[in-house]
Amino acid sequence: MNFKKYLPAIVSGFGAAVLSTVPGIKNFSCCLLVPGAAAISILIDKKINNSNERVLLNKSLGFGFLTGLTATIFITIFDMLITYITKTNDFIQTLPQSEIIMQQWNLGPLFDDSLKMMKNAAHKIEKTGFSSIYLLMIFSSHFIINTIFGLIGGVFGMSLANRKLREEE
């Protein structure tokens, strides 16, 4: 398998993951950084291959998905590493406010079990710096969000690449 053809998507996803660790930019990682990285990966691939062909939808969706997946993997790694070192994170800091809001909704026994599990994860993070439940939660949420927005960014990158091609003709 030729991994070189996927390198722009992997590098762009890694770049989005690195930028998502910056506190002010972190909030925009899913809806700006990942789609932007996916679009840039399409343009970089086109430039590297010096291609004058139209970018097809399946290629743009593949690059968008791979960019989102790469960003998810590295965002999770960076988040877990920072959490391990500091033994705190946004999850622990916002858990008390989340608990108050969720208690007002009065969701019943399912909520109580979920809250107990989240408190257990927070306790493990504060004690050891790691919780497998937290790892699963952030990986799954980032995977869903980043791959969807990566797909959108891939289609946007296809549109940009094909528009540049039409302008050159």
ROTOR-268402 format. One record per residue: residue number from 1; x, y, z of N, C-alpha, C in turn; residue in one letter; chain. Coordinates in steps of 0.001 Angstrom, whole numbers, always signed. Layout:
! residues N
 num      nX      nY      nZ     caX     caY     caZ      cX      cY      cZ residuo cadena
 NUM       X       Y       Z       X       Y       Z       X       Y       Z       a      A
...
//
This chain:
! residues 169
 num      nX      nY      nZ     caX     caY     caZ      cX      cY      cZ residuo cadena
   1    +842   -1171      +0      +0      +0      +0    +893   +1241      +0       m      A
   2    +510   +2222    -768   +1286   +3445    -898    +778   +4479    +111       n      A
   3   +1517   +4622   +1230   +1100   +5549   +2279   +1415   +6997   +1936       f      A
   4   +2294   +7220    +940   +2652   +8590    +575   +1455   +9387     +90       k      A
   5    +506   +8704    -539    -639   +9444   -1069   -1562   +9935     +53       k      A
   6   -1451   +9368   +1246   -2269   +9805   +2374   -1531  +10793   +3283       y      A
   7    -298  +11078   +2980    +511  +11941   +3833     -70  +13344   +4028       l      A
   8    -615  +14007   +2996   -1194  +15336   +3245   -2329  +15317   +4278       p      A
   9   -3163  +14281   +4233   -4270  +14192   +5195   -3744  +13934   +6601       a      A
  10   -2727  +13096   +6717   -2168  +12784   +8036   -1470  +14004   +8625       i      A
  11    -687  +14694   +7815     +24  +15886   +8294    -965  +16987   +8665       v      A
  12   -1985  +17178   +7854   -2985  +18209   +8152   -3762  +17870   +9418       s      A
  13   -4113  +16603   +9601   -4803  +16185  +10821   -3945  +16382  +12048       g      A
  14   -2648  +16087  +11918   -1730  +16309  +13032   -1637  +17805  +13356       f      A
  15   -1559  +18638  +12332   -1509  +20088  +12553   -2752  +20599  +13263       g      A
  16   -3913  +20091  +12861   -5157  +20487  +13527   -5142  +20041  +14986       a      A
  17   -4599  +18859  +15254   -4535  +18354  +16628   -3604  +19202  +17486       a      A
  18   -2480  +19591  +16929   -1541  +20435  +17683   -2185  +21773  +18008       v      A
  19   -2847  +22378  +17015   -3497  +23664  +17265   -4656  +23539  +18248       l      A
  20   -5272  +22373  +18317   -6413  +22207  +19226   -5988  +22104  +20689       s      A
  21   -4706  +22016  +20960   -4253  +22009  +22357   -4104  +23422  +22905       t      A
  22   -4097  +24429  +22027   -3987  +25825  +22467   -5320  +26231  +23093       v      A
  23   -5310  +26730  +24344   -6567  +26982  +25054   -7586  +27854  +24315       p      A
  24   -7219  +28930  +23717   -8196  +29792  +23043   -8730  +29199  +21758       g      A
  25   -7885  +28457  +21068   -8251  +27874  +19775   -8972  +26538  +19962       i      A
  26   -8809  +25928  +21111   -9356  +24593  +21397  -10859  +24502  +21124       k      A
  27  -11582  +25574  +21409  -13031  +25563  +21248  -13468  +25497  +19785       n      A
  28  -12585  +25870  +18877  -12937  +25895  +17461  -12359  +24723  +16678       f      A
  29  -11783  +23749  +17366  -11096  +22669  +16658  -12043  +21851  +15802       s      A
  30  -13240  +21576  +16292  -14135  +20696  +15523  -14726  +21400  +14316       c      A
  31  -15112  +22648  +14472  -15852  +23283  +13392  -15016  +24204  +12505       c      A
  32  -13787  +24489  +12857  -12933  +25300  +11988  -11613  +24612  +11644       l      A
  33  -10909  +24111  +12644   -9587  +23543  +12392   -9647  +22258  +11572       l      A
  34  -10492  +21330  +11947  -10548  +20043  +11242  -11060  +20210   +9809       v      A
  35  -12161  +20951   +9575  -12561  +21140   +8175  -11518  +21904   +7365       p      A
  36  -10894  +22895   +7991   -9839  +23629   +7298   -8657  +22745   +6962       g      A
  37   -8283  +21874   +7896   -7176  +20945   +7653   -7528  +19962   +6539       a      A
  38   -8774  +19500   +6503   -9194  +18577   +5443   -9152  +19268   +4085       a      A
  39   -9618  +20500   +4029   -9582  +21252   +2768   -8137  +21498   +2331       a      A
  40   -7299  +21849   +3276   -5886  +22091   +2957   -5214  +20811   +2483       i      A
  41   -5597  +19665   +3057   -4986  +18397   +2641   -5298  +18094   +1174       s      A
  42   -6493  +18433    +727   -6855  +18236    -690   -5995  +19141   -1566       i      A
  43   -5855  +20393   -1172   -5065  +21348   -1967   -3586  +20965   -1978       l      A
  44   -3065  +20515    -850   -1657  +20091    -785   -1431  +18862   -1660       i      A
  45   -2350  +17910   -1603   -2220  +16712   -2435   -2215  +17079   -3911       d      A
  46   -3072  +17984   -4287   -3146  +18432   -5685   -1844  +19106   -6101       k      A
  47   -1278  +19897   -5209     -32  +20608   -5510   +1162  +19643   -5555       k      A
  48   +1227  +18701   -4624   +2331  +17736   -4593   +2352  +16891   -5860       i      A
  49   +1175  +16435   -6258   +1090  +15579   -7439   +1070  +16362   -8743       n      A
  50   +1061  +17680   -8645   +1045  +18556   -9813     -55  +18118  -10778       n      A
  51   -1225  +17892  -10217   -2351  +17345  -10964   -3237  +18454  -11507       s      A
  52   -3666  +18275  -12756   -4609  +19202  -13365   -5972  +18543  -13547       n      A
  53   -6191  +17435  -12860   -7454  +16716  -12952   -8411  +17204  -11877       e      A
  54   -9696  +17002  -12144  -10705  +17345  -11150  -10578  +16410   -9949       r      A
  55  -10817  +16953   -8767  -10826  +16141   -7548  -12215  +15518   -7440       v      A
  56  -12253  +14214   -7300  -13519  +13497   -7228  -14048  +13459   -5801       l      A
  57  -15350  +13238   -5675  -16007  +13249   -4375  -15463  +12161   -3451       l      A
  58  -15244  +10951   -3988  -14771   +9870   -3114  -13373  +10153   -2569       n      A
  59  -12524  +10790   -3357  -11195  +11156   -2863  -11299  +12224   -1783       k      A
  60  -12146  +13210   -2003  -12274  +14287   -1016  -12893  +13762    +287       s      A
  61  -13849  +12855    +193  -14419  +12270   +1404  -13401  +11402   +2134       l      A
  62  -12588  +10675   +1390  -11537   +9863   +2001  -10507  +10715   +2714       g      A
  63  -10080  +11794   +2064   -9116  +12687   +2700   -9725  +13370   +3922       f      A
  64  -10997  +13765   +3832  -11665  +14391   +4970  -11793  +13454   +6148       g      A
  65  -12176  +12198   +5866  -12298  +11203   +6940  -10940  +10929   +7572       f      A
  66   -9914  +10746   +6751   -8583  +10454   +7289   -8026  +11627   +8086       l      A
  67   -8282  +12843   +7633   -7849  +14015   +8388   -8555  +14072   +9742       t      A
  68   -9864  +13826   +9748  -10621  +13808  +11006  -10167  +12697  +11937       g      A
  69   -9888  +11515  +11382   -9413  +10397  +12190   -8040  +10684  +12783       l      A
  70   -7139  +11218  +11967   -5801  +11562  +12460   -5883  +12626  +13549       t      A
  71   -6714  +13644  +13319   -6885  +14684  +14338   -7445  +14079  +15625       a      A
  72   -8399  +13169  +15499   -8983  +12524  +16680   -7935  +11761  +17467       t      A
  73   -7131  +10975  +16786   -6114  +10172  +17468   -5130  +11063  +18211       i      A
  74   -4625  +12098  +17522   -3616  +12941  +18166   -4215  +13882  +19209       f      A
  75   -5437  +14356  +19018   -6090  +15171  +20053   -6259  +14343  +21317       i      A
  76   -6674  +13090  +21157   -6847  +12203  +22306   -5515  +11946  +22997       t      A
  77   -4478  +11686  +22218   -3153  +11445  +22806   -2666  +12668  +23570       i      A
  78   -2782  +13840  +22946   -2313  +15065  +23603   -3133  +15360  +24859       f      A
  79   -4449  +15181  +24767   -5306  +15439  +25924   -4973  +14494  +27076       d      A
  80   -4787  +13214  +26756   -4456  +12245  +27802   -3073  +12521  +28400       m      A
  81   -2131  +12936  +27577    -797  +13257  +28072    -830  +14466  +29010       l      A
  82   -1533  +15506  +28604   -1646  +16699  +29451   -2399  +16369  +30734       i      A
  83   -3454  +15558  +30624   -4211  +15144  +31803   -3348  +14313  +32736       t      A
  84   -2536  +13432  +32185   -1666  +12606  +33015    -649  +13456  +33776       y      A
  85    -119  +14461  +33113    +892  +15315  +33749    +263  +16225  +34800       i      A
  86    -871  +16867  +34459   -1463  +17854  +35367   -2475  +17266  +36344       t      A
  87   -2973  +16063  +36053   -3998  +15392  +36860   -5280  +16214  +36989       k      A
  88   -5545  +17022  +35998   -6794  +17773  +35892   -7044  +18092  +34425       t      A
  89   -8281  +18455  +34123   -8640  +18864  +32764   -9985  +19580  +32791       n      A
  90  -10488  +19931  +31617  -11766  +20643  +31528  -12919  +19806  +32077       d      A
  91  -12853  +18508  +31883  -13902  +17608  +32369  -14059  +17722  +33882       f      A
  92  -12955  +17698  +34596  -12999  +17777  +36065  -13485  +19150  +36520       i      A
  93  -13044  +20180  +35819  -13414  +21541  +36222  -14890  +21849  +35971       q      A
  94  -15482  +21253  +34948  -16880  +21543  +34626  -17859  +20514  +35182       t      A
  95  -17365  +19448  +35780  -18253  +18405  +36307  -19242  +18922  +37354       l      A
  96  -18846  +19761  +38314  -19840  +20239  +39298  -20986  +21043  +38659       p      A
  97  -20676  +21903  +37701  -21723  +22670  +37027  -22612  +21758  +36191       q      A
  98  -21998  +20763  +35547  -22771  +19809  +34747  -23707  +19002  +35631       s      A
  99  -23232  +18645  +36806  -24053  +17878  +37750  -25271  +18681  +38185       e      A
 100  -25086  +19955  +38473  -26200  +20807  +38896  -27248  +20914  +37790       i      A
 101  -26794  +21132  +36588  -27720  +21267  +35454  -28470  +19963  +35211       i      A
 102  -27752  +18847  +35252  -28387  +17555  +34984  -29358  +17156  +36097       m      A
 103  -29100  +17557  +37323  -30035  +17270  +38410  -31329  +18052  +38247       q      A
 104  -31231  +19241  +37679  -32433  +20041  +37432  -33325  +19385  +36377       q      A
 105  -32745  +18627  +35479  -33529  +17946  +34442  -34268  +16742  +35005       w      A
 106  -33819  +16205  +36141  -34452  +15075  +36803  -34664  +13899  +35832       n      A
 107  -33561  +13311  +35393  -33604  +12253  +34393  -33781  +10856  +34969       l      A
 108  -33730  +10712  +36262  -34005   +9422  +36873  -32773   +8593  +37167       g      A
 109  -32976   +7256  +37350  -31883   +6380  +37791  -30757   +6235  +36764       p      A
 110  -31076   +6358  +35495  -30020   +6272  +34478  -29026   +7413  +34649       l      A
 111  -29537   +8580  +34966  -28676   +9731  +35213  -27792   +9504  +36430       f      A
 112  -28367   +8932  +37468  -27598   +8692  +38695  -26412   +7759  +38425       d      A
 113  -26642   +6705  +37646  -25551   +5786  +37307  -24497   +6471  +36442       d      A
 114  -24943   +7279  +35494  -23999   +8001  +34630  -23175   +8991  +35432       s      A
 115  -23831   +9692  +36326  -23126  +10663  +37162  -22118   +9975  +38069       l      A
 116  -22493   +8812  +38617  -21575   +8057  +39460  -20341   +7632  +38652       k      A
 117  -20563   +7199  +37412  -19461   +6786  +36553  -18545   +7975  +36220       m      A
 118  -19153   +9146  +35945  -18343  +10330  +35636  -17554  +10793  +36858       m      A
 119  -18151  +10736  +38033  -17436  +11111  +39258  -16285  +10139  +39525       k      A
 120  -16505   +8869  +39257  -15456   +7865  +39417  -14294   +8155  +38463       n      A
 121  -14619   +8517  +37217  -13578   +8864  +36251  -12806  +10092  +36704       a      A
 122  -13519  +11092  +37206  -12859  +12308  +37696  -11954  +11995  +38880       a      A
 123  -12401  +11131  +39765  -11592  +10750  +40926  -10312  +10025  +40471       h      A
 124  -10444   +9115  +39505   -9268   +8401  +39000   -8280   +9357  +38338       k      A
 125   -8799  +10334  +37611   -7911  +11309  +36957   -7171  +12129  +38006       i      A
 126   -7886  +12578  +39029   -7244  +13368  +40076   -6216  +12559  +40852       e      A
 127   -6457  +11262  +40984   -5558  +10408  +41754   -4363   +9928  +40921       k      A
 128   -4637   +9384  +39739   -3564   +8772  +38947   -3238   +9516  +37653       t      A
 129   -4140  +10378  +37202   -3923  +11082  +35939   -4484  +10350  +34744       g      A
 130   -5133   +9198  +34962   -5664   +8419  +33850   -6979   +7765  +34235       f      A
 131   -7908   +7751  +33287   -9163   +7026  +33446   -9543   +6446  +32084       s      A
 132   -9753   +5144  +32043  -10104   +4501  +30776  -11484   +4937  +30302       s      A
 133  -12380   +5224  +31224  -13716   +5706  +30843  -13605   +7075  +30185       i      A
 134  -12784   +7937  +30761  -12574   +9263  +30167  -11927   +9134  +28791       y      A
 135  -10964   +8240  +28663  -10323   +8004  +27370  -11356   +7578  +26331       l      A
 136  -12210   +6657  +26681  -13250   +6191  +25762  -14226   +7314  +25418       l      A
 137  -14585   +8127  +26414  -15525   +9228  +26175  -14943  +10252  +25209       m      A
 138  -13702  +10678  +25443  -13163  +11726  +24574  -12829  +11182  +23187       i      A
 139  -12348   +9940  +23112  -12044   +9392  +21794  -13309   +9243  +20966       f      A
 140  -14361   +8697  +21559  -15589   +8486  +20789  -16242   +9812  +20388       s      A
 141  -16260  +10783  +21277  -16869  +12068  +20921  -16048  +12799  +19866       s      A
 142  -14726  +12792  +20013  -13884  +13426  +18993  -13976  +12694  +17665       h      A
 143  -14058  +11371  +17706  -14149  +10593  +16466  -15406  +10969  +15691       f      A
 144  -16535  +11005  +16369  -17794  +11329  +15685  -17754  +12748  +15130       i      A
 145  -17381  +13695  +15955  -17410  +15099  +15546  -16356  +15394  +14485       i      A
 146  -15116  +14962  +14711  -14040  +15307  +13779  -14191  +14628  +12426       n      A
 147  -14679  +13401  +12392  -14842  +12758  +11086  -15976  +13404  +10301       t      A
 148  -17048  +13781  +10976  -18143  +14466  +10263  -17667  +15804   +9713       i      A
 149  -17007  +16599  +10552  -16518  +17891  +10074  -15355  +17721   +9097       f      A
 150  -14587  +16645   +9218  -13549  +16357   +8237  -14137  +16063   +6870       g      A
 151  -15229  +15309   +6840  -15917  +15034   +5580  -16421  +16325   +4941       l      A
 152  -16990  +17196   +5762  -17464  +18490   +5254  -16302  +19308   +4710       i      A
 153  -15186  +19329   +5437  -14001  +20054   +4971  -13423  +19459   +3702       g      A
 154  -13475  +18140   +3563  -13002  +17493   +2343  -13811  +17912   +1131       g      A
 155  -15126  +17990   +1298  -15991  +18432    +195  -15712  +19902    -121       v      A
 156  -15493  +20701    +916  -15145  +22109    +702  -13808  +22224     -33       f      A
 157  -12831  +21414    +347  -11535  +21412    -342  -11670  +20982   -1797       g      A
 158  -12537  +20016   -2056  -12795  +19593   -3434  -13370  +20758   -4234       m      A
 159  -14299  +21471   -3630  -14894  +22626   -4294  -13846  +23689   -4607       s      A
 160  -12957  +23963   -3653  -11890  +24949   -3886  -10926  +24491   -4982       l      A
 161  -10520  +23229   -4920   -9561  +22707   -5901  -10157  +22705   -7301       a      A
 162  -11411  +22321   -7403  -12048  +22284   -8721  -12357  +23683   -9228       n      A
 163  -12615  +24617   -8326  -12838  +26001   -8750  -11536  +26590   -9305       r      A
 164  -10422  +26320   -8656   -9135  +26800   -9167   -8860  +26212  -10541       k      A
 165   -9256  +24956  -10731   -9063  +24305  -12017   -9901  +24978  -13103       l      A
 166  -11145  +25342  -12782  -12015  +26030  -13738  -11480  +27409  -14065       r      A
 167  -10909  +28107  -13077  -10354  +29436  -13305   -9126  +29381  -14214       e      A
 168   -8347  +28314  -14098   -7146  +28184  -14942   -7503  +27871  -16379       e      A
 169   -8663  +27235  -16600   -9072  +26895  -17970   -9630  +28097  -18625       e      A
//
